[in-house]
Amino acid sequence: MKFTPELEIPGGCIKPLHYDDIDGLFELYKHPEIPGQRPLEDKEQLNRMIDYSVQMAATQRGMMWAIEADGQIKGMVSGFDWQASSLRITMRVDGLPALSQSERGNALKAAMDFLTDKYHIRNFAYQWIEGQSEEIKSVLEELGFKKAARFRRAWRTGNTDFADVEQYHWLSAQSKPVARRLGDDDQLGQNIDSSSLGEVK
């Protein structure tokens, strides 16, 4: 069963991780955006990550998409720390230098729209790590995210080095689904016919 759908974005799509994309994903993880993240050296680890991405989506623990634009893998958008009962999730985008900020925003929005419509998620978080591009914060603000807190020295970048983390949040304005009981939508009298009224034919 396909738990992670392919979604169109301008100029490309976001799609489930697949073994055919390992070379593109390997290139992505050789150029990590996150401060302190080490470049990936073992391509075999990506096979395990792809398998794990299916398990995460199936159990509502997370979801990962590859960002494909102009015919190449330029990044990845993911949701993790998924708390299904609380209708909230934390998002993240990893991108190559070739990933434009508009592509980043389009990929993030497509993933969030799907999670809102399909799983009724209402509370989205995003963490910007000190040392990342300042333009990422502009993308978040254009999507409606607001900075909620700054955590001092909250992200380890080395054995003795730490970076600050800015926490952003976006709350969906869509109404939460209302639980209904069997019969709530029945129309009164829908099963009444002439025989039930005592008419004799």
TORPA-4810 file (N, C-alpha, C, O; in nm, 3 decimals):
<nodes>
NODE_1_0.085_-0.119_0.000_0.000_0.000_0.000_0.089_0.125_0.000_0.191_0.129_0.068_M
NODE_2_0.049_0.226_-0.076_0.128_0.347_-0.089_0.077_0.450_0.011_-0.030_0.507_-0.007_K
NODE_3_0.154_0.472_0.116_0.113_0.564_0.221_0.156_0.708_0.191_0.094_0.803_0.238_F
NODE_4_0.262_0.724_0.112_0.314_0.856_0.079_0.288_0.884_-0.069_0.350_0.820_-0.154_T
NODE_5_0.198_0.975_-0.102_0.164_0.997_-0.243_0.263_1.091_-0.312_0.335_1.167_-0.247_P
NODE_6_0.264_1.084_-0.444_0.338_1.183_-0.522_0.250_1.306_-0.538_0.132_1.294_-0.573_E
NODE_7_0.306_1.424_-0.512_0.230_1.549_-0.518_0.299_1.646_-0.612_0.421_1.662_-0.607_L
NODE_8_0.221_1.710_-0.697_0.278_1.805_-0.793_0.311_1.938_-0.726_0.238_1.985_-0.639_E
NODE_9_0.421_1.998_-0.769_0.457_2.135_-0.733_0.499_2.203_-0.863_0.533_2.133_-0.959_I
NODE_10_0.500_2.337_-0.869_0.542_2.404_-0.991_0.683_2.359_-1.035_0.779_2.372_-0.959_P
NODE_11_0.692_2.307_-1.155_0.821_2.265_-1.209_0.868_2.127_-1.166_0.980_2.087_-1.198_G
NODE_12_0.784_2.054_-1.094_0.828_1.922_-1.050_0.728_1.855_-0.958_0.607_1.868_-0.976_G
NODE_13_0.779_1.784_-0.859_0.691_1.712_-0.767_0.767_1.678_-0.640_0.890_1.688_-0.634_C
NODE_14_0.693_1.639_-0.539_0.752_1.572_-0.424_0.699_1.429_-0.429_0.580_1.408_-0.452_I
NODE_15_0.786_1.331_-0.407_0.747_1.193_-0.429_0.808_1.103_-0.321_0.906_1.140_-0.256_K
NODE_16_0.750_0.984_-0.303_0.804_0.892_-0.203_0.949_0.856_-0.234_0.990_0.855_-0.350_P
NODE_17_1.026_0.827_-0.130_1.164_0.783_-0.151_1.163_0.647_-0.219_1.085_0.558_-0.184_L
NODE_18_1.251_0.631_-0.318_1.255_0.507_-0.395_1.401_0.469_-0.420_1.489_0.555_-0.425_H
NODE_19_1.423_0.339_-0.435_1.560_0.292_-0.456_1.623_0.349_-0.583_1.745_0.364_-0.590_Y
NODE_20_1.541_0.383_-0.682_1.595_0.441_-0.805_1.655_0.579_-0.783_1.732_0.628_-0.866_D
NODE_21_1.620_0.643_-0.671_1.667_0.779_-0.643_1.785_0.783_-0.547_1.822_0.890_-0.498_D
NODE_22_1.845_0.667_-0.521_1.952_0.662_-0.420_2.070_0.751_-0.458_2.128_0.816_-0.372_I
NODE_23_2.106_0.755_-0.587_2.219_0.839_-0.627_2.191_0.986_-0.598_2.278_1.059_-0.550_D
NODE_24_2.067_1.030_-0.628_2.031_1.169_-0.601_2.026_1.199_-0.452_2.070_1.305_-0.408_G
NODE_25_1.973_1.106_-0.375_1.967_1.124_-0.230_2.107_1.123_-0.168_2.135_1.196_-0.073_L
NODE_26_2.194_1.038_-0.224_2.332_1.032_-0.174_2.404_1.165_-0.197_2.479_1.212_-0.112_F
NODE_27_2.380_1.225_-0.314_2.438_1.356_-0.343_2.387_1.460_-0.245_2.462_1.546_-0.199_E
NODE_28_2.257_1.451_-0.212_2.198_1.544_-0.117_2.266_1.535_0.019_2.301_1.637_0.079_L
NODE_29_2.286_1.413_0.067_2.344_1.396_0.199_2.495_1.410_0.202_2.557_1.406_0.309_Y
NODE_30_2.556_1.429_0.084_2.698_1.465_0.081_2.716_1.615_0.102_2.828_1.662_0.125_K
NODE_31_2.606_1.691_0.094_2.610_1.836_0.112_2.505_1.877_0.215_2.409_1.947_0.181_H
NODE_32_2.521_1.835_0.339_2.418_1.865_0.441_2.404_2.014_0.468_2.503_2.087_0.477_P
NODE_33_2.278_2.058_0.481_2.249_2.197_0.514_2.255_2.224_0.663_2.290_2.333_0.707_E
NODE_34_2.220_2.122_0.742_2.209_2.140_0.885_2.348_2.153_0.946_2.432_2.065_0.924_I
NODE_35_2.375_2.259_1.022_2.507_2.275_1.085_2.541_2.157_1.174_2.458_2.112_1.254_P
NODE_36_2.663_2.107_1.161_2.709_1.997_1.243_2.677_1.859_1.188_2.727_1.759_1.239_G
NODE_37_2.594_1.853_1.083_2.559_1.724_1.025_2.673_1.677_0.934_2.718_1.751_0.847_Q
NODE_38_2.719_1.554_0.954_2.830_1.502_0.876_2.782_1.451_0.740_2.673_1.395_0.729_R
NODE_39_2.863_1.471_0.637_2.827_1.416_0.505_2.816_1.264_0.511_2.892_1.198_0.582_P
NODE_40_2.720_1.210_0.437_2.699_1.065_0.433_2.809_1.000_0.349_2.839_1.047_0.239_L
NODE_41_2.868_0.893_0.400_2.976_0.825_0.329_2.936_0.687_0.280_2.995_0.635_0.185_E
NODE_42_2.836_0.626_0.344_2.795_0.491_0.309_2.659_0.494_0.241_2.557_0.518_0.305_D
NODE_43_2.658_0.470_0.111_2.532_0.474_0.033_2.434_0.368_0.079_2.313_0.384_0.062_K
NODE_44_2.484_0.260_0.138_2.399_0.152_0.185_2.300_0.200_0.291_2.191_0.144_0.305_E
NODE_45_2.336_0.302_0.366_2.248_0.355_0.469_2.117_0.408_0.410_2.014_0.411_0.478_Q
NODE_46_2.121_0.451_0.285_2.001_0.505_0.221_1.898_0.397_0.195_1.778_0.425_0.197_L
NODE_47_1.941_0.273_0.170_1.846_0.163_0.155_1.765_0.146_0.282_1.643_0.128_0.278_N
NODE_48_1.832_0.153_0.396_1.763_0.139_0.524_1.670_0.257_0.548_1.562_0.241_0.604_R
NODE_49_1.713_0.378_0.506_1.630_0.496_0.526_1.503_0.488_0.443_1.396_0.528_0.489_M
NODE_50_1.514_0.437_0.321_1.396_0.422_0.235_1.298_0.323_0.297_1.178_0.347_0.299_I
NODE_51_1.350_0.211_0.346_1.263_0.113_0.413_1.197_0.176_0.535_1.079_0.155_0.561_D
NODE_52_1.275_0.252_0.610_1.224_0.315_0.731_1.117_0.418_0.699_1.022_0.435_0.775_Y
NODE_53_1.132_0.487_0.585_1.034_0.590_0.548_0.896_0.529_0.526_0.795_0.591_0.558_S
NODE_54_0.892_0.406_0.472_0.764_0.337_0.452_0.703_0.299_0.586_0.583_0.315_0.607_V
NODE_55_0.787_0.248_0.676_0.738_0.209_0.809_0.686_0.330_0.886_0.583_0.322_0.953_Q
NODE_56_0.757_0.442_0.875_0.715_0.563_0.945_0.577_0.610_0.898_0.491_0.643_0.979_M
NODE_57_0.558_0.612_0.767_0.431_0.659_0.712_0.317_0.564_0.750_0.206_0.607_0.781_A
NODE_58_0.346_0.434_0.747_0.243_0.334_0.776_0.195_0.342_0.920_0.079_0.312_0.949_A
NODE_59_0.284_0.382_1.010_0.250_0.387_1.153_0.227_0.530_1.202_0.215_0.552_1.322_T
NODE_60_0.222_0.626_1.110_0.200_0.766_1.144_0.302_0.817_1.246_0.267_0.878_1.346_Q
NODE_61_0.429_0.789_1.217_0.538_0.844_1.296_0.615_0.951_1.219_0.690_1.029_1.277_R
NODE_62_0.595_0.953_1.087_0.665_1.051_1.005_0.638_1.024_0.858_0.577_0.924_0.822_G
NODE_63_0.684_1.116_0.773_0.663_1.101_0.629_0.776_1.173_0.557_0.816_1.283_0.597_M
NODE_64_0.828_1.113_0.451_0.940_1.170_0.376_0.908_1.173_0.227_0.853_1.078_0.172_M
NODE_65_0.942_1.284_0.165_0.930_1.298_0.020_1.063_1.346_-0.038_1.131_1.428_0.024_W
NODE_66_1.101_1.297_-0.155_1.211_1.355_-0.231_1.155_1.472_-0.311_1.044_1.463_-0.365_A
NODE_67_1.230_1.580_-0.320_1.190_1.696_-0.400_1.257_1.684_-0.536_1.380_1.689_-0.547_I
NODE_68_1.175_1.668_-0.639_1.228_1.657_-0.775_1.185_1.780_-0.855_1.066_1.811_-0.865_E
NODE_69_1.283_1.849_-0.910_1.255_1.967_-0.992_1.356_1.970_-1.107_1.473_1.936_-1.089_A
NODE_70_1.309_2.011_-1.223_1.394_2.013_-1.342_1.456_1.877_-1.369_1.568_1.868_-1.421_D
NODE_71_1.384_1.770_-1.334_1.430_1.636_-1.364_1.537_1.581_-1.272_1.596_1.477_-1.303_G
NODE_72_1.566_1.647_-1.160_1.667_1.596_-1.069_1.622_1.608_-0.924_1.538_1.692_-0.890_Q
NODE_73_1.679_1.524_-0.839_1.651_1.531_-0.696_1.727_1.649_-0.639_1.850_1.653_-0.643_I
NODE_74_1.653_1.745_-0.585_1.716_1.865_-0.531_1.707_1.875_-0.379_1.771_1.959_-0.317_K
NODE_75_1.625_1.789_-0.320_1.611_1.799_-0.176_1.514_1.696_-0.123_1.473_1.604_-0.192_G
NODE_76_1.480_1.715_0.002_1.386_1.625_0.067_1.306_1.704_0.170_1.361_1.785_0.244_M
NODE_77_1.174_1.680_0.173_1.088_1.741_0.274_1.034_1.628_0.360_0.991_1.525_0.309_V
NODE_78_1.036_1.649_0.491_0.993_1.541_0.580_0.916_1.596_0.699_0.932_1.712_0.738_S
NODE_79_0.834_1.511_0.754_0.763_1.539_0.878_0.803_1.434_0.980_0.802_1.315_0.950_G
NODE_80_0.838_1.477_1.100_0.878_1.383_1.203_0.821_1.430_1.337_0.752_1.532_1.344_F
NODE_81_0.849_1.355_1.442_0.788_1.383_1.572_0.637_1.398_1.554_0.575_1.488_1.611_D
NODE_82_0.579_1.308_1.474_0.436_1.311_1.443_0.356_1.261_1.561_0.369_1.145_1.600_W
NODE_83_0.275_1.346_1.619_0.190_1.308_1.731_0.046_1.308_1.680_-0.026_1.408_1.688_Q
NODE_84_0.009_1.193_1.628_-0.120_1.184_1.559_-0.238_1.220_1.649_-0.332_1.286_1.604_A
NODE_85_-0.235_1.179_1.775_-0.346_1.207_1.866_-0.357_1.356_1.899_-0.465_1.404_1.934_S
NODE_86_-0.245_1.428_1.888_-0.245_1.573_1.915_-0.255_1.656_1.789_-0.255_1.779_1.794_S
NODE_87_-0.264_1.588_1.672_-0.276_1.656_1.542_-0.162_1.753_1.518_-0.183_1.865_1.472_L
NODE_88_-0.039_1.711_1.551_0.074_1.801_1.528_0.196_1.724_1.476_0.208_1.603_1.495_R
NODE_89_0.285_1.799_1.410_0.402_1.739_1.346_0.509_1.846_1.328_0.477_1.965_1.322_I
NODE_90_0.635_1.805_1.320_0.746_1.895_1.294_0.796_1.870_1.152_0.818_1.756_1.113_T
NODE_91_0.816_1.977_1.075_0.858_1.967_0.936_1.006_2.003_0.921_1.066_2.069_1.006_M
NODE_92_1.063_1.957_0.809_1.203_1.988_0.780_1.225_1.975_0.629_1.168_1.888_0.564_R
NODE_93_1.308_2.064_0.576_1.347_2.055_0.434_1.500_2.054_0.428_1.566_2.142_0.484_V
NODE_94_1.555_1.955_0.359_1.698_1.949_0.330_1.714_1.971_0.181_1.644_1.909_0.101_D
NODE_95_1.807_2.059_0.143_1.820_2.089_0.001_1.963_2.104_-0.045_2.050_2.145_0.031_G
NODE_96_1.985_2.072_-0.171_2.112_2.102_-0.236_2.121_2.251_-0.264_2.019_2.320_-0.261_L
NODE_97_2.240_2.303_-0.292_2.250_2.445_-0.329_2.162_2.480_-0.450_2.122_2.595_-0.465_P
NODE_98_2.132_2.381_-0.535_2.050_2.406_-0.654_1.903_2.426_-0.621_1.827_2.474_-0.705_A
NODE_99_1.860_2.391_-0.499_1.720_2.407_-0.461_1.692_2.554_-0.434_1.750_2.613_-0.344_L
NODE_100_1.601_2.612_-0.513_1.567_2.753_-0.492_1.474_2.767_-0.372_1.412_2.670_-0.328_S
NODE_101_1.466_2.889_-0.320_1.379_2.911_-0.205_1.231_2.895_-0.244_1.150_2.854_-0.161_Q
NODE_102_1.196_2.928_-0.368_1.057_2.908_-0.410_1.024_2.760_-0.419_0.914_2.718_-0.382_S
NODE_103_1.120_2.679_-0.468_1.099_2.534_-0.471_1.088_2.478_-0.330_1.008_2.388_-0.304_E
NODE_104_1.168_2.530_-0.240_1.162_2.488_-0.100_1.023_2.517_-0.042_0.963_2.431_0.022_R
NODE_105_0.975_2.637_-0.066_0.844_2.675_-0.014_0.731_2.594_-0.076_0.639_2.552_-0.006_G
NODE_106_0.738_2.571_-0.207_0.634_2.493_-0.276_0.629_2.350_-0.225_0.522_2.293_-0.206_N
NODE_107_0.748_2.291_-0.202_0.753_2.153_-0.152_0.696_2.144_-0.011_0.620_2.052_0.020_A
NODE_108_0.734_2.238_0.073_0.686_2.238_0.211_0.535_2.256_0.215_0.465_2.189_0.291_L
NODE_109_0.484_2.349_0.134_0.340_2.375_0.133_0.262_2.254_0.083_0.158_2.220_0.138_K
NODE_110_0.312_2.187_-0.022_0.242_2.070_-0.075_0.232_1.960_0.031_0.128_1.897_0.046_A
NODE_111_0.341_1.938_0.104_0.341_1.836_0.208_0.244_1.873_0.320_0.170_1.788_0.369_A
NODE_112_0.246_1.999_0.360_0.158_2.043_0.468_0.011_2.037_0.427_-0.074_1.999_0.507_M
NODE_113_-0.019_2.076_0.303_-0.158_2.070_0.255_-0.209_1.926_0.258_-0.322_1.901_0.299_D
NODE_114_-0.124_1.832_0.215_-0.165_1.692_0.217_-0.189_1.644_0.360_-0.291_1.580_0.387_F
NODE_115_-0.098_1.675_0.451_-0.112_1.630_0.589_-0.233_1.693_0.657_-0.296_1.632_0.744_L
NODE_116_-0.266_1.815_0.618_-0.384_1.882_0.673_-0.512_1.815_0.623_-0.603_1.788_0.701_T
NODE_117_-0.518_1.790_0.493_-0.640_1.733_0.434_-0.658_1.586_0.468_-0.769_1.542_0.499_D
NODE_118_-0.550_1.509_0.462_-0.560_1.364_0.479_-0.566_1.323_0.626_-0.644_1.236_0.664_K
NODE_119_-0.481_1.387_0.708_-0.469_1.344_0.847_-0.518_1.448_0.948_-0.506_1.428_1.069_Y
NODE_120_-0.573_1.558_0.898_-0.632_1.661_0.984_-0.531_1.722_1.081_-0.568_1.769_1.188_H
NODE_121_-0.403_1.723_1.043_-0.302_1.784_1.129_-0.326_1.935_1.133_-0.354_1.997_1.030_I
NODE_122_-0.315_1.993_1.249_-0.346_2.135_1.268_-0.227_2.218_1.315_-0.224_2.339_1.293_R
NODE_123_-0.130_2.155_1.380_-0.019_2.228_1.441_0.112_2.184_1.375_0.156_2.071_1.393_N
NODE_124_0.172_2.275_1.299_0.298_2.246_1.229_0.412_2.326_1.292_0.399_2.446_1.318_F
NODE_125_0.523_2.258_1.316_0.641_2.324_1.370_0.756_2.313_1.271_0.759_2.223_1.187_A
NODE_126_0.851_2.406_1.282_0.971_2.403_1.198_1.085_2.463_1.280_1.068_2.568_1.343_Y
NODE_127_1.200_2.398_1.278_1.315_2.448_1.353_1.421_2.500_1.256_1.469_2.427_1.169_Q
NODE_128_1.456_2.627_1.272_1.566_2.686_1.196_1.690_2.685_1.285_1.687_2.734_1.398_W
NODE_129_1.799_2.627_1.232_1.922_2.614_1.309_2.017_2.728_1.273_2.040_2.756_1.155_I
NODE_130_2.070_2.793_1.374_2.166_2.901_1.350_2.280_2.851_1.261_2.344_2.750_1.291_E
NODE_131_2.304_2.922_1.153_2.404_2.880_1.055_2.341_2.842_0.923_2.408_2.839_0.820_G
NODE_132_2.211_2.814_0.925_2.139_2.791_0.800_2.114_2.925_0.730_2.131_3.031_0.790_Q
NODE_133_2.073_2.918_0.605_2.045_3.039_0.529_1.933_3.120_0.594_1.831_3.065_0.636_S
NODE_134_1.954_3.251_0.602_1.853_3.340_0.659_1.728_3.343_0.570_1.619_3.374_0.617_E
NODE_135_1.745_3.310_0.441_1.631_3.312_0.349_1.527_3.208_0.385_1.409_3.222_0.351_E
NODE_136_1.569_3.102_0.455_1.473_2.999_0.495_1.367_3.059_0.586_1.250_3.022_0.579_I
NODE_137_1.407_3.151_0.671_1.311_3.215_0.763_1.209_3.296_0.684_1.092_3.302_0.722_K
NODE_138_1.251_3.358_0.575_1.157_3.434_0.491_1.056_3.341_0.426_0.938_3.375_0.415_S
NODE_139_1.103_3.222_0.383_1.012_3.123_0.324_0.907_3.082_0.426_0.789_3.073_0.394_V
NODE_140_0.950_3.055_0.549_0.857_3.015_0.655_0.754_3.124_0.683_0.635_3.094_0.699_L
NODE_141_0.798_3.247_0.687_0.706_3.358_0.715_0.605_3.375_0.602_0.490_3.408_0.627_E
NODE_142_0.649_3.354_0.477_0.556_3.364_0.363_0.448_3.256_0.371_0.336_3.276_0.322_E
NODE_143_0.481_3.142_0.431_0.384_3.034_0.446_0.295_3.052_0.569_0.205_2.972_0.592_L
NODE_144_0.321_3.156_0.646_0.238_3.183_0.763_0.298_3.141_0.896_0.235_3.160_1.000_G
NODE_145_0.419_3.084_0.895_0.484_3.045_1.020_0.521_3.170_1.100_0.556_3.274_1.043_F
NODE_146_0.514_3.159_1.231_0.555_3.267_1.321_0.656_3.213_1.421_0.641_3.102_1.473_K
NODE_147_0.758_3.292_1.448_0.859_3.249_1.545_0.799_3.248_1.684_0.741_3.347_1.729_K
NODE_148_0.813_3.134_1.752_0.753_3.119_1.885_0.856_3.123_1.996_0.824_3.162_2.108_A
NODE_149_0.981_3.082_1.968_1.081_3.075_2.075_1.220_3.065_2.013_1.235_3.026_1.897_A
NODE_150_1.320_3.099_2.092_1.460_3.079_2.054_1.528_3.002_2.166_1.531_3.046_2.281_R
NODE_151_1.582_2.887_2.131_1.649_2.802_2.229_1.799_2.824_2.219_1.859_2.797_2.115_F
NODE_152_1.860_2.872_2.326_2.002_2.903_2.327_2.085_2.776_2.334_2.063_2.690_2.420_R
NODE_153_2.181_2.765_2.242_2.275_2.654_2.241_2.203_2.518_2.250_2.243_2.430_2.326_R
NODE_154_2.099_2.504_2.171_2.016_2.384_2.179_2.054_2.278_2.076_2.004_2.166_2.082_A
NODE_155_2.140_2.312_1.980_2.174_2.219_1.872_2.325_2.194_1.873_2.403_2.288_1.855_W
NODE_156_2.364_2.070_1.892_2.507_2.037_1.895_2.563_2.038_1.753_2.511_1.971_1.664_R
NODE_157_2.671_2.114_1.732_2.736_2.119_1.601_2.876_2.059_1.605_2.941_2.048_1.501_T
NODE_158_2.922_2.019_1.721_3.055_1.959_1.737_3.071_1.906_1.877_2.975_1.902_1.954_G
NODE_159_3.191_1.865_1.910_3.215_1.809_2.044_3.190_1.911_2.153_3.140_1.878_2.261_N
NODE_160_3.223_2.035_2.126_3.205_2.140_2.229_3.128_2.260_2.176_3.112_2.359_2.247_T
NODE_161_3.080_2.252_2.053_3.012_2.367_1.991_2.862_2.343_1.981_2.816_2.231_1.955_D
NODE_162_2.786_2.451_2.002_2.641_2.444_1.996_2.588_2.565_1.920_2.652_2.670_1.915_F
NODE_163_2.469_2.549_1.861_2.404_2.659_1.788_2.266_2.683_1.848_2.206_2.594_1.907_A
NODE_164_2.217_2.806_1.831_2.082_2.837_1.875_1.980_2.779_1.777_2.010_2.756_1.660_D
NODE_165_1.860_2.755_1.827_1.750_2.703_1.746_1.631_2.798_1.758_1.591_2.834_1.869_V
NODE_166_1.576_2.840_1.644_1.454_2.920_1.644_1.337_2.829_1.608_1.339_2.761_1.505_E
NODE_167_1.236_2.829_1.692_1.119_2.744_1.673_1.007_2.825_1.611_0.968_2.930_1.662_Q
NODE_168_0.955_2.775_1.498_0.845_2.839_1.426_0.722_2.749_1.431_0.733_2.627_1.436_Y
NODE_169_0.604_2.812_1.429_0.479_2.736_1.431_0.379_2.794_1.333_0.377_2.915_1.307_H
NODE_170_0.296_2.705_1.278_0.183_2.746_1.195_0.063_2.663_1.235_0.071_2.540_1.240_W
NODE_171_-0.048_2.729_1.264_-0.171_2.662_1.304_-0.272_2.672_1.191_-0.301_2.781_1.143_L
NODE_172_-0.325_2.559_1.149_-0.425_2.558_1.043_-0.556_2.618_1.094_-0.594_2.596_1.209_S
NODE_173_-0.623_2.694_1.008_-0.752_2.754_1.043_-0.868_2.662_1.014_-0.982_2.694_1.048_A
NODE_174_-0.841_2.547_0.951_-0.950_2.454_0.920_-1.009_2.398_1.049_-0.938_2.375_1.147_Q
NODE_175_-1.138_2.377_1.046_-1.206_2.322_1.164_-1.163_2.177_1.184_-1.140_2.103_1.088_S
NODE_176_-1.152_2.138_1.309_-1.120_2.000_1.340_-1.238_1.911_1.304_-1.353_1.953_1.315_K
NODE_177_-1.211_1.789_1.261_-1.322_1.697_1.231_-1.402_1.667_1.356_-1.346_1.654_1.465_P
NODE_178_-1.533_1.656_1.340_-1.622_1.628_1.453_-1.665_1.482_1.447_-1.715_1.435_1.345_V
NODE_179_-1.645_1.413_1.556_-1.685_1.272_1.561_-1.838_1.262_1.554_-1.909_1.340_1.618_A
NODE_180_-1.887_1.168_1.477_-2.031_1.150_1.461_-2.067_1.005_1.488_-1.984_0.915_1.473_R
NODE_181_-2.192_0.984_1.526_-2.240_0.849_1.554_-2.320_0.796_1.435_-2.372_0.873_1.354_R
NODE_182_-2.327_0.666_1.426_-2.406_0.605_1.321_-2.551_0.650_1.332_-2.612_0.638_1.439_L
NODE_183_-2.605_0.702_1.223_-2.742_0.750_1.224_-2.755_0.901_1.236_-2.864_0.955_1.216_G
NODE_184_-2.642_0.971_1.268_-2.650_1.117_1.284_-2.693_1.186_1.155_-2.756_1.291_1.158_D
NODE_185_-2.658_1.127_1.042_-2.688_1.190_0.914_-2.816_1.136_0.851_-2.852_1.176_0.740_D
NODE_186_-2.884_1.045_0.921_-3.009_0.991_0.866_-3.116_1.099_0.861_-3.123_1.186_0.948_D
NODE_187_-3.199_1.093_0.758_-3.312_1.186_0.747_-3.433_1.124_0.816_-3.469_1.009_0.792_Q
NODE_188_-3.495_1.203_0.902_-3.611_1.152_0.973_-3.719_1.108_0.875_-3.752_1.179_0.780_L
NODE_189_-3.772_0.992_0.900_-3.880_0.943_0.815_-3.836_0.884_0.684_-3.919_0.855_0.598_G
NODE_190_-3.703_0.864_0.668_-3.658_0.816_0.537_-3.705_0.674_0.505_-3.710_0.635_0.389_Q
NODE_191_-3.739_0.597_0.610_-3.783_0.460_0.587_-3.935_0.444_0.593_-3.987_0.332_0.587_N
NODE_192_-4.005_0.554_0.605_-4.150_0.546_0.614_-4.210_0.530_0.474_-4.178_0.608_0.385_I
NODE_193_-4.295_0.433_0.455_-4.366_0.417_0.329_-4.514_0.399_0.359_-4.554_0.407_0.475_D
NODE_194_-4.592_0.376_0.259_-4.736_0.371_0.277_-4.780_0.258_0.369_-4.879_0.270_0.442_S
NODE_195_-4.704_0.147_0.366_-4.745_0.033_0.449_-4.729_0.065_0.597_-4.806_0.016_0.680_S
NODE_196_-4.628_0.146_0.630_-4.606_0.178_0.770_-4.710_0.277_0.822_-4.724_0.293_0.943_S
NODE_197_-4.781_0.341_0.733_-4.883_0.436_0.775_-5.021_0.370_0.790_-5.120_0.436_0.824_L
NODE_198_-5.026_0.240_0.765_-5.151_0.167_0.787_-5.245_0.173_0.670_-5.362_0.136_0.684_G
NODE_199_-5.200_0.219_0.556_-5.288_0.224_0.441_-5.313_0.083_0.385_-5.221_0.001_0.379_E
NODE_200_-5.432_0.057_0.348_-5.468_-0.072_0.293_-5.484_-0.060_0.142_-5.558_0.025_0.092_V
NODE_201_-5.414_-0.145_0.071_-5.421_-0.142_-0.074_-5.524_-0.244_-0.124_-5.545_-0.257_-0.244_K
</nodes>
